[in-house]
Amino acid sequence: MLLAHGIGAVEGLPLDGELVLQTGGVVVLVSFLAVALLWKQPRFTGPLTGRPLPAVLDSPRLRDALQAVALAGAVAIVGYGFAGPQDPDANPAPRALYVLLWVGVVPASLLLGPVWRVVNPLRLLHRLVATALRMPVQGTAPLPDRLGHFPAAAGLLVFVWLELVAPGRDRPAVVAGFLLAYAVVHTVAALRFGARWFDRADAFETYSVLTGALAPVGRLDNGRIGLRNPFRGLAAVPAAPGLVGFVAVWWGSTVFDGLTGWIGWQALNLPLVLDTLVLIGLVLMVAGLYRAATGRLAGPLVTTLVPIAAGYTIAHYVTLLLVEGPRGLSQLAGAHLGAVTAVPAPAIVASVQIAAVLVGHVVAVVAAHDRSVALLPEHRRLADQVPLVLLMVAYTMAGLFLLVLS
């Protein structure tokens, strides 16, 4: 079944639901038992070492050039979103935001690292505005550490509400208005707090950085860009205030998107306010269950949920990316947008979806166990992990169920 989205549609699993759910639960439990019995010492802590890549890949000139191209593209998309035709099939703005950025940044970051941090056009815009106003690029005030990633979590919540709930969300002018407002808010804040604001508060950059922690390409301890162990990259992400909230918004909103694709939910035809409350309620539920399962280790363990969120994002949006991604690129290139786009073979889509969910959960189990071994005394390692593992099993079952349901 196809379900409504910010733009386009996603497609569920054409497989036996009971078999898929049973397989998912067993895979997560078996993977936990295996690492619990065989994994007695932490393996992913310590220095981030690897094979350095050519220095040109990390040159400031290359970053400036990429950001300039991204800024020019963003300005064109916003301008055309306002002034161009308001039919989404004749205007690239909706697909540029909802498909190429929101969905496309996940596989790109998994392969290449935090790509949006490198190409983020707001970083260049901030430098240009600061120079024009003769203000220090480093800002005029320090960014309070207590803010953490809470601004990024709030920004992500606003975006997913626009994508999944707001009326008229596929109208190019609505998309352009969001992009313009987002740019103004972050540029003004960066003038106050400097470029560090983007590190902590830009929702799309945080999204890309967390996903990119799992990439085989990343920053090494010697400052170079190089090939590394993805598990070590994930373990190196520092715990910070607001990360639990950010991951809860990410996972909770994707669950909401899956739930709203169910025909029974669509039949309810809830008003805007109730849809919004359900979205917020799911985010709060995800955060509350996670904190209940981890207690005082909520902060140090939160990044171990990133593989689950990334895996389910790929599983849930794979058809959207494969169908609407090429359409979005053709729009940006000015090519004619065909009326019909072929949907990938259901068996291939199903294989990608199941593999993404299960691999994400197995990686999360391994990462969580390794982190727990490093943080907990030996006599508490197994017992203290059980609530989190049970939560991961529940997440696996819920994710697969929503894919089957839709």
C-alpha positions as CSV (number, residue, x, y, z in Angstrom):
1,M,0.0,0.0,0.0
2,L,1.2,3.5,-0.8
3,L,0.9,6.1,1.9
4,A,0.9,9.9,1.9
5,H,4.1,11.7,2.7
6,G,5.5,15.2,2.4
7,I,5.9,14.4,-1.3
8,G,5.5,11.1,-3.1
9,A,4.9,7.8,-1.4
10,V,6.6,4.9,0.3
11,E,5.7,1.2,0.0
12,G,5.4,-1.5,2.6
13,L,6.6,-5.2,2.8
14,P,4.9,-7.7,0.4
15,L,5.8,-10.5,2.8
16,D,4.2,-12.7,5.5
17,G,4.0,-10.4,8.5
18,E,4.1,-13.0,11.2
19,L,7.3,-14.6,9.8
20,V,9.0,-11.2,9.4
21,L,8.2,-10.2,13.0
22,Q,9.3,-13.5,14.5
23,T,12.6,-13.4,12.5
24,G,13.3,-9.9,13.6
25,G,12.8,-10.6,17.3
26,V,14.9,-13.8,17.2
27,V,17.8,-12.1,15.3
28,V,18.1,-9.3,18.0
29,L,17.9,-11.8,20.9
30,V,20.4,-14.2,19.4
31,S,22.8,-11.3,18.6
32,F,22.6,-10.1,22.2
33,L,23.2,-13.6,23.6
34,A,26.2,-14.0,21.3
35,V,27.9,-10.8,22.3
36,A,27.0,-11.2,26.0
37,L,28.7,-14.6,26.1
38,L,31.7,-13.8,23.9
39,W,32.4,-10.1,24.5
40,K,34.1,-9.5,27.8
41,Q,36.2,-6.5,27.1
42,P,35.4,-3.2,25.3
43,R,36.8,-3.2,21.8
44,F,35.7,0.1,20.3
45,T,37.0,2.6,22.9
46,G,40.3,4.3,22.6
47,P,41.9,6.4,19.9
48,L,40.4,6.8,16.4
49,T,43.0,5.4,14.1
50,G,42.8,4.4,10.5
51,R,44.2,4.9,7.0
52,P,44.4,8.6,6.1
53,L,42.9,9.7,2.8
54,P,44.4,12.4,0.5
55,A,44.5,15.8,2.3
56,V,42.8,17.5,-0.7
57,L,39.5,15.9,0.4
58,D,39.6,17.9,3.6
59,S,40.9,21.2,2.2
60,P,39.2,24.5,3.1
61,R,39.0,25.5,-0.5
62,L,37.1,22.3,-1.4
63,R,34.6,23.0,1.5
64,D,34.2,26.6,0.4
65,A,33.5,25.5,-3.2
66,L,31.0,22.9,-2.1
67,Q,29.2,25.3,0.2
68,A,29.1,27.9,-2.5
69,V,27.4,25.5,-4.9
70,A,25.0,24.4,-2.2
71,L,24.2,28.0,-1.3
72,A,23.6,29.0,-4.9
73,G,21.3,25.9,-5.3
74,A,19.4,26.8,-2.1
75,V,18.8,30.4,-3.2
76,A,17.5,29.1,-6.5
77,I,15.2,26.6,-4.9
78,V,13.8,29.2,-2.4
79,G,13.3,31.7,-5.2
80,Y,11.7,29.3,-7.5
81,G,9.6,27.9,-4.7
82,F,8.1,31.3,-4.2
83,A,7.9,32.6,-7.8
84,G,7.6,29.4,-9.8
85,P,4.6,27.2,-10.5
86,Q,2.9,25.8,-7.3
87,D,2.4,22.3,-8.8
88,P,4.9,20.0,-7.0
89,D,5.4,18.1,-10.2
90,A,6.6,21.3,-11.9
91,N,8.7,22.8,-9.0
92,P,11.7,21.1,-7.4
93,A,11.4,22.7,-4.0
94,P,9.4,19.9,-2.3
95,R,11.5,17.0,-3.6
96,A,14.7,18.9,-2.8
97,L,13.7,19.2,0.9
98,Y,11.7,16.1,1.6
99,V,13.6,13.6,-0.6
100,L,17.0,14.7,-1.6
101,L,17.9,16.3,1.7
102,W,15.9,14.6,4.4
103,V,16.0,11.1,3.0
104,G,19.1,11.3,0.8
105,V,21.4,12.5,3.5
106,V,21.1,9.2,5.4
107,P,22.7,6.9,2.8
108,A,25.1,9.7,1.8
109,S,26.3,10.1,5.4
110,L,26.5,6.3,6.0
111,L,28.9,6.1,3.0
112,L,30.9,9.3,3.2
113,G,30.5,10.6,6.8
114,P,28.8,13.8,7.9
115,V,28.4,15.3,4.4
116,W,25.9,18.0,5.3
117,R,28.4,19.5,7.8
118,V,30.8,19.8,4.9
119,V,28.4,21.3,2.3
120,N,26.1,23.1,4.7
121,P,25.3,26.4,2.9
122,L,24.4,28.2,6.1
123,R,28.0,28.1,7.2
124,L,29.1,30.1,4.2
125,L,26.1,32.4,4.5
126,H,27.0,33.1,8.1
127,R,30.6,34.0,7.1
128,L,29.4,36.2,4.3
129,V,26.9,38.1,6.5
130,A,29.4,38.4,9.4
131,T,31.9,39.9,7.0
132,A,29.4,42.3,5.5
133,L,28.3,43.5,8.9
134,R,31.9,43.6,10.2
135,M,31.1,41.2,13.0
136,P,33.5,38.6,14.3
137,V,33.0,35.2,12.7
138,Q,33.5,33.5,16.0
139,G,30.4,35.3,17.4
140,T,29.9,37.8,20.2
141,A,29.0,35.5,23.0
142,P,29.9,31.9,24.0
143,L,27.4,29.2,23.3
144,P,26.1,27.8,26.7
145,D,27.0,24.2,27.0
146,R,23.7,23.4,28.7
147,L,21.9,24.1,25.5
148,G,23.5,21.0,24.0
149,H,21.5,19.6,21.0
150,F,18.1,20.8,22.4
151,P,17.9,23.5,19.6
152,A,18.6,20.8,17.0
153,A,15.9,18.6,18.5
154,A,13.4,21.4,18.5
155,G,14.3,22.3,14.9
156,L,13.9,18.6,13.8
157,L,10.5,18.5,15.5
158,V,9.3,21.6,13.6
159,F,10.6,20.0,10.3
160,V,8.9,16.6,10.8
161,W,5.7,18.4,11.8
162,L,5.8,20.3,8.5
163,E,6.7,17.1,6.6
164,L,4.1,14.8,8.1
165,V,1.2,17.0,9.6
166,A,1.1,20.5,8.2
167,P,-1.6,21.2,5.6
168,G,-0.3,22.2,2.2
169,R,3.1,20.8,3.0
170,D,3.8,19.9,-0.6
171,R,3.2,23.4,-1.9
172,P,6.5,24.9,-3.1
173,A,5.8,28.3,-1.5
174,V,5.3,26.5,1.9
175,V,8.6,24.7,1.5
176,A,10.4,27.9,0.4
177,G,9.0,29.7,3.4
178,F,10.3,27.1,5.8
179,L,13.8,27.1,4.2
180,L,14.0,30.9,4.3
181,A,12.8,31.0,7.9
182,Y,15.3,28.2,8.9
183,A,18.1,30.1,7.2
184,V,17.3,33.4,8.9
185,V,17.0,31.9,12.4
186,H,20.3,30.0,12.2
187,T,22.2,32.8,10.6
188,V,21.2,35.3,13.2
189,A,22.0,32.8,16.0
190,A,25.4,32.0,14.4
191,L,26.2,35.8,14.3
192,R,25.7,35.7,18.1
193,F,27.3,32.4,19.0
194,G,29.7,31.7,16.1
195,A,30.0,28.6,13.8
196,R,29.8,26.3,16.9
197,W,26.0,27.0,16.7
198,F,25.8,24.8,13.7
199,D,27.6,22.0,15.4
200,R,24.9,21.9,18.1
201,A,21.8,23.5,16.8
202,D,21.4,22.8,13.1
203,A,18.9,19.8,12.9
204,F,20.1,18.6,9.5
205,E,23.8,18.9,10.4
206,T,23.2,16.9,13.7
207,Y,21.2,14.4,11.7
208,S,24.1,13.9,9.2
209,V,26.8,13.9,11.9
210,L,25.0,11.2,13.9
211,T,24.4,9.0,10.9
212,G,27.9,9.7,9.6
213,A,29.4,8.4,12.8
214,L,28.6,4.9,11.3
215,A,30.5,5.7,8.1
216,P,33.8,4.0,7.2
217,V,35.1,7.5,6.4
218,G,35.6,10.0,9.2
219,R,37.9,12.3,11.2
220,L,40.8,10.5,12.9
221,D,42.5,11.5,16.1
222,N,45.4,13.0,14.1
223,G,43.0,15.5,12.5
224,R,43.1,13.8,9.1
225,I,40.1,12.3,7.2
226,G,40.6,8.6,6.8
227,L,39.1,5.1,6.7
228,R,38.2,3.8,10.1
229,N,36.2,1.2,12.0
230,P,32.5,2.5,12.0
231,F,32.0,1.1,15.5
232,R,34.8,3.2,16.8
233,G,33.4,6.2,15.0
234,L,30.0,5.7,16.8
235,A,31.7,5.2,20.2
236,A,33.6,8.5,19.7
237,V,30.5,10.6,19.6
238,P,30.4,12.5,22.9
239,A,27.4,12.4,25.1
240,A,25.7,15.9,25.2
241,P,22.5,17.3,26.5
242,G,19.6,17.1,24.0
243,L,20.9,14.0,22.1
244,V,18.2,11.8,23.7
245,G,15.6,14.3,22.6
246,F,17.0,14.5,19.1
247,V,17.1,10.7,18.6
248,A,13.6,10.5,20.1
249,V,12.2,13.0,17.6
250,W,14.0,11.1,14.7
251,W,12.7,7.7,15.6
252,G,9.3,8.8,16.9
253,S,8.5,10.8,13.8
254,T,9.4,7.9,11.5
255,V,7.1,5.7,13.6
256,F,4.4,8.3,13.2
257,D,4.9,8.3,9.5
258,G,4.5,4.6,9.4
259,L,1.5,4.6,11.6
260,T,-0.3,7.2,9.5
261,G,0.1,5.0,6.5
262,W,-2.2,2.3,8.0
263,I,-5.6,2.3,6.3
264,G,-7.3,2.2,9.7
265,W,-5.5,5.3,10.8
266,Q,-6.4,7.1,7.6
267,A,-10.0,6.2,8.1
268,L,-10.0,8.1,11.4
269,N,-9.3,11.4,9.5
270,L,-8.1,13.1,12.7
271,P,-8.0,16.9,12.9
272,L,-4.7,18.8,12.7
273,V,-4.4,19.3,16.5
274,L,-4.9,15.6,17.3
275,D,-2.4,14.6,14.6
276,T,0.1,17.0,16.2
277,L,-0.6,15.6,19.7
278,V,0.0,12.0,18.5
279,L,3.3,13.0,16.9
280,I,4.5,14.7,20.1
281,G,3.1,11.8,22.2
282,L,5.1,9.2,20.2
283,V,8.3,11.3,20.6
284,L,7.7,11.5,24.3
285,M,7.0,7.8,24.5
286,V,10.2,6.9,22.7
287,A,12.2,9.2,25.0
288,G,10.5,8.0,28.2
289,L,10.9,4.3,27.4
290,Y,14.5,4.7,26.5
291,R,15.2,6.6,29.8
292,A,13.3,4.0,31.8
293,A,15.4,1.3,30.2
294,T,18.8,3.0,30.6
295,G,18.5,5.1,33.7
296,R,21.7,7.0,34.5
297,L,23.3,5.7,31.4
298,A,20.8,7.4,29.1
299,G,23.3,9.9,27.9
300,P,26.3,7.7,27.2
301,L,24.2,5.0,25.5
302,V,22.0,7.2,23.4
303,T,24.2,7.0,20.3
304,T,23.7,3.2,20.2
305,L,20.2,3.9,19.0
306,V,21.5,5.7,15.9
307,P,21.9,2.4,13.9
308,I,18.2,1.6,14.7
309,A,17.0,5.0,13.6
310,A,19.2,5.0,10.5
311,G,18.2,1.5,9.5
312,Y,14.5,2.1,9.9
313,T,14.8,5.4,8.0
314,I,16.3,3.6,5.0
315,A,13.7,0.8,5.3
316,H,10.8,3.1,5.5
317,Y,11.8,5.6,2.8
318,V,13.6,3.4,0.3
319,T,10.8,3.5,-2.3
320,L,10.4,7.2,-1.8
321,L,14.1,7.7,-2.5
322,L,14.3,5.3,-5.4
323,V,11.1,6.7,-7.1
324,E,11.1,10.4,-6.1
325,G,14.8,10.9,-5.9
326,P,15.4,10.7,-9.7
327,R,12.3,12.8,-10.2
328,G,13.8,15.5,-7.9
329,L,17.1,15.4,-9.7
330,S,15.5,15.7,-13.1
331,Q,13.5,18.7,-11.8
332,L,16.7,20.4,-10.5
333,A,18.3,19.8,-13.9
334,G,15.4,21.4,-15.7
335,A,14.4,18.1,-17.4
336,H,10.8,17.2,-18.2
337,L,9.2,15.3,-15.4
338,G,7.5,12.2,-16.6
339,A,4.0,11.4,-15.5
340,V,4.9,7.8,-14.4
341,T,7.9,6.5,-12.7
342,A,8.5,2.7,-12.4
343,V,8.4,1.3,-8.9
344,P,11.3,-1.1,-8.0
345,A,10.5,-4.8,-7.9
346,P,8.7,-5.6,-4.6
347,A,11.0,-8.5,-3.7
348,I,14.1,-6.2,-4.0
349,V,12.5,-3.5,-2.0
350,A,11.4,-6.0,0.7
351,S,15.0,-7.4,0.9
352,V,16.4,-3.9,1.4
353,Q,13.8,-3.0,4.0
354,I,14.3,-6.1,6.1
355,A,18.1,-6.0,5.8
356,A,18.2,-2.4,6.8
357,V,16.0,-2.9,9.9
358,L,17.9,-6.1,11.1
359,V,21.4,-4.8,10.4
360,G,20.6,-1.6,12.2
361,H,19.4,-3.4,15.3
362,V,22.3,-5.9,15.3
363,V,24.8,-3.1,15.1
364,A,22.9,-1.3,17.9
365,V,23.0,-4.4,20.1
366,V,26.8,-4.8,19.5
367,A,27.5,-1.1,20.1
368,A,25.3,-1.0,23.3
369,H,27.0,-4.1,24.7
370,D,30.5,-2.7,24.0
371,R,29.6,0.6,25.6
372,S,28.0,-1.2,28.6
373,V,31.1,-3.3,29.1
374,A,33.2,-0.2,29.2
375,L,30.9,1.7,31.6
376,L,29.5,-1.0,34.0
377,P,31.2,-3.2,36.6
378,E,31.4,-6.8,35.6
379,H,28.7,-8.1,38.0
380,R,26.1,-5.7,36.6
381,R,26.9,-5.8,32.9
382,L,24.3,-8.5,31.9
383,A,21.5,-7.5,34.2
384,D,21.7,-3.8,33.4
385,Q,21.6,-4.4,29.6
386,V,18.5,-6.5,29.7
387,P,16.0,-3.6,29.7
388,L,17.7,-1.9,26.8
389,V,17.8,-5.1,24.8
390,L,14.1,-5.8,25.4
391,L,13.4,-2.2,24.3
392,M,15.5,-2.9,21.1
393,V,13.5,-6.0,20.5
394,A,10.3,-4.0,20.9
395,Y,11.7,-1.4,18.5
396,T,12.5,-4.2,16.0
397,M,9.0,-5.6,16.2
398,A,7.4,-2.2,16.0
399,G,9.5,-1.2,13.0
400,L,8.8,-4.4,11.0
401,F,5.2,-4.3,12.0
402,L,4.8,-0.8,10.6
403,L,6.5,-1.8,7.4
404,V,4.1,-4.8,7.1
405,L,1.1,-2.7,8.1
406,S,1.7,-0.1,5.5
